[in-house]
């Protein structure tokens, strides 16, 4: 018989509720309890117990913990779950800075049989998976360069009391909150970046976290990537152009819970000798978003089979966090203003 894993969800905001729905739909997961400071202590009509703190939640008999909490709480709750003997699925980012994820990794070394996965969900989108398949096939040659824009109109409602706007609690602004997904994809498609230059700004919203980051990066073998991570985009926007030696890929739009980033599409360009700069193109449009289900299914499979995590390992999370802080520190003014370190 298949094992049914008892699930607790720490943090029951927008993402926590999505994870709850996905867990309910998985045949091997059963949500028994959730916690959130906005909840009352009790039991829902569906029999799920509700708590206000993660300490109360961790007194439950659980097998798996989903961590969907603010950045400043993430590492400590993850570590507490590991000490309780639980498998952990944690949303990105893995904390406020590199030292947060390093603390988790050090503790996890003592629990090698417990799975730890981070939710870099964009890797599971149809457009991304199809683009990765094309790149890995070699059909369009090698990756030359990338240009990415990922932005929205605000990090959040920009109430100055909101934790995302307070560096001590968030660790960073739009780059850490949203741009981290684009950086993770750029690493997926190009490998590790060894040279980084940047300009980081908080000039518009005036918080101590960034509202814009302009980034230029290069890998050891010469792949170049440009990124604009923006909280002044005004219209939600996602676009990643990947130029290869025999063609190009354009990922545009992204299916999310808000449906505000436009249609998710992948365009493949096949240049010809006489195309005069107007090559043949094929565009796929993806109308469903199975990314959440795929991601959780991979996590459960690793828990069941004792196999390594496919995407979202703690090592990948560390490398992406290190890249975020290399970008922050590449702007000498920003680095000095906030006394930042790459480690």
Residue pairs with C-beta under 8 A, 6 or more apart in sequence:
2 27
2 28
2 304
3 28
3 304
4 28
4 29
4 30
5 28
5 29
5 30
5 63
5 64
5 87
5 300
5 303
6 30
6 32
6 60
6 61
6 62
6 63
6 64
7 23
7 29
7 30
7 31
7 32
7 62
7 63
7 64
7 65
7 66
8 31
8 32
8 33
8 34
8 35
8 57
8 58
8 60
8 62
8 64
8 65
8 66
8 86
9 16
9 19
9 20
9 23
9 31
9 33
9 34
9 35
9 65
9 66
9 68
10 16
10 34
10 35
10 54
10 57
10 65
10 66
10 67
10 68
10 69
10 77
10 81
11 35
11 36
11 67
11 68
11 69
11 70
11 91
12 20
12 34
12 35
12 36
12 38
12 39
12 50
12 68
13 36
13 68
14 257
15 68
15 91
16 34
16 36
16 66
16 68
18 257
18 292
19 66
19 68
19 89
19 292
19 296
20 31
20 34
22 292
22 293
22 296
23 29
23 30
23 31
23 66
23 296
24 31
25 293
26 293
26 296
26 297
26 300
28 300
28 304
29 64
29 296
29 300
31 48
32 48
32 49
32 60
32 61
32 62
33 48
33 49
33 50
33 51
33 57
33 60
33 62
34 48
34 49
34 50
34 51
34 57
35 50
35 51
35 52
35 53
35 54
35 56
35 57
36 50
36 52
37 52
37 53
39 50
39 51
39 52
40 50
40 52
41 50
41 51
41 52
41 56
42 49
42 50
43 49
43 50
44 50
49 60
51 57
54 69
54 73
54 77
54 80
55 80
57 65
58 65
58 80
58 81
58 84
62 84
62 86
63 86
63 87
64 86
64 87
64 88
64 89
64 303
65 77
65 81
65 84
65 86
65 87
65 88
65 89
66 89
66 90
67 74
67 77
67 78
67 81
67 88
67 89
67 90
67 91
68 91
69 77
69 91
70 163
70 164
70 169
70 170
71 93
71 95
71 96
71 100
71 163
71 169
71 170
71 171
71 176
72 95
72 96
72 163
72 168
72 169
72 170
72 171
74 90
74 91
74 93
74 94
74 95
74 100
75 94
75 95
75 100
75 101
75 103
75 104
78 88
78 90
78 94
78 104
78 116
79 103
79 104
79 107
81 88
82 88
82 104
82 107
82 108
82 110
82 111
82 114
82 116
83 107
85 111
85 114
86 114
87 114
87 115
87 116
87 299
87 303
88 114
88 115
88 116
88 117
89 117
89 118
89 119
89 296
89 299
90 116
90 117
90 118
90 119
91 118
91 119
92 118
92 119
92 120
92 121
92 180
92 181
92 184
92 317
93 171
93 176
93 177
93 180
93 317
93 321
93 324
94 100
94 101
94 104
94 118
94 314
94 317
94 318
94 321
95 101
95 103
95 104
95 171
95 321
96 169
96 170
96 171
96 172
97 171
97 321
97 325
98 318
98 321
98 322
98 325
98 341
98 342
98 343
99 343
100 171
100 321
101 314
101 317
101 318
101 321
102 318
102 343
104 116
104 314
105 314
105 315
105 318
108 114
108 116
108 314
113 306
115 299
115 302
115 303
115 309
116 309
116 313
116 314
117 298
117 299
117 302
117 309
117 312
117 313
118 312
118 313
118 314
118 316
118 317
119 295
119 312
120 181
120 184
120 311
120 312
120 316
120 317
120 320
121 181
121 291
121 292
121 295
122 128
122 181
122 182
122 184
122 185
122 254
122 291
123 129
123 184
123 185
123 188
123 311
123 312
124 290
124 291
124 292
124 294
124 295
124 298
124 311
125 254
125 255
125 264
125 286
125 289
125 291
126 264
126 266
126 284
126 286
126 288
126 289
126 290
126 291
127 251
127 254
127 264
127 265
127 266
127 284
127 286
128 185
128 188
128 251
130 266
130 284
131 189
131 242
131 249
131 251
131 266
132 188
132 189
134 140
134 249
134 268
135 143
135 189
135 242
135 244
135 249
139 246
139 247
140 244
140 245
140 246
140 247
140 248
140 249
140 268
140 270
141 244
141 245
141 246
141 247
142 244
142 245
143 189
143 190
143 223
143 242
143 243
143 244
144 223
144 224
144 243
144 244
144 245
145 223
145 224
145 225
145 226
145 242
145 243
146 186
146 189
146 190
146 223
146 224
146 225
146 226
146 240
146 241
146 242
146 243
147 225
147 226
147 227
147 240
147 241
148 182
148 185
148 186
148 225
148 226
148 227
148 228
148 239
148 240
148 241
149 227
149 228
149 230
149 233
149 237
149 238
149 239
150 178
150 179
150 181
150 182
150 227
150 228
150 229
150 230
150 237
150 238
150 239
151 174
151 178
151 228
151 229
151 230
151 231
151 232
151 233
151 236
151 237
152 174
152 178
152 230
152 231
152 233
152 236
152 237
153 231
153 232
153 233
153 234
153 235
153 236
154 205
154 231
155 164
155 165
155 173
155 174
155 177
155 178
155 205
155 209
155 211
155 231
156 162
156 164
156 165
158 165
158 205
158 207
159 165
160 207
163 169
163 170
164 170
164 173
164 177
164 209
165 173
165 205
165 207
165 208
165 209
166 207
166 208
166 209
167 208
167 209
167 338
170 176
170 177
170 209
172 209
172 210
172 324
172 328
173 202
173 207
173 209
173 210
173 211
173 231
174 209
174 210
174 211
174 212
174 213
174 229
174 230
174 231
175 183
175 200
175 210
175 213
175 229
175 324
175 327
175 328
176 209
176 324
178 229
179 213
179 227
179 229
179 324
180 320
180 321
180 324
182 227
182 229
182 240
183 227
183 320
183 323
183 324
183 327
184 316
184 320
185 240
186 193
186 217
186 225
186 227
186 240
187 193
187 316
187 319
187 320
187 323
189 242
190 219
190 223
190 225
191 219
191 220
191 221
191 223
192 219
192 220
192 319
193 217
193 218
193 219
193 225
193 323
193 326
194 218
194 219
194 220
195 217
195 218
196 215
196 216
196 217
196 323
196 326
196 327
196 330
197 215
197 216
197 217
197 330
198 213
198 214
198 215
198 216
198 327
198 328
198 330
198 331
198 334
199 213
199 214
199 331
200 210
200 212
200 213
200 214
200 327
200 328
200 331
200 334
201 210
201 211
201 212
201 213
202 208
202 209
202 210
202 211
203 211
203 212
204 211
204 212
204 231
204 232
205 211
205 231
208 338
210 231
210 328
210 334
211 230
211 231
211 232
212 228
212 229
212 230
212 231
212 232
213 227
213 228
213 229
213 230
213 327
214 227
214 228
215 225
215 226
215 227
215 228
215 229
215 327
215 330
216 224
216 225
216 226
217 224
217 225
217 226
217 227
217 327
218 224
218 225
230 237
236 258
236 260
236 261
236 262
237 261
237 262
238 251
238 252
238 253
238 254
238 261
238 262
239 250
239 251
239 252
239 253
240 250
240 251
240 252
241 248
241 249
241 250
241 251
242 248
242 249
242 250
242 251
246 271
247 268
247 269
247 270
247 271
247 279
248 268
248 269
248 271
249 266
249 267
249 268
249 269
250 265
250 266
250 267
250 269
251 265
251 266
252 262
252 264
252 265
252 267
253 261
253 262
253 263
253 264
253 265
254 261
254 262
254 264
255 261
255 263
255 264
255 286
255 287
255 288
255 289
255 291
256 289
263 285
263 286
263 287
264 285
264 286
264 289
265 283
265 284
265 285
265 286
266 283
266 284
266 286
267 281
267 282
267 283
267 284
268 281
268 282
268 283
269 279
269 280
269 281
270 279
270 280
270 281
270 282
271 279
272 279
272 280
295 311
295 312
298 309
298 310
298 311
299 309
301 307
302 308
302 309
302 310
322 342
322 343
325 340
325 341
325 342
325 343
326 342
328 334
328 335
328 338
328 340
329 335
329 340
329 341
329 342
334 340
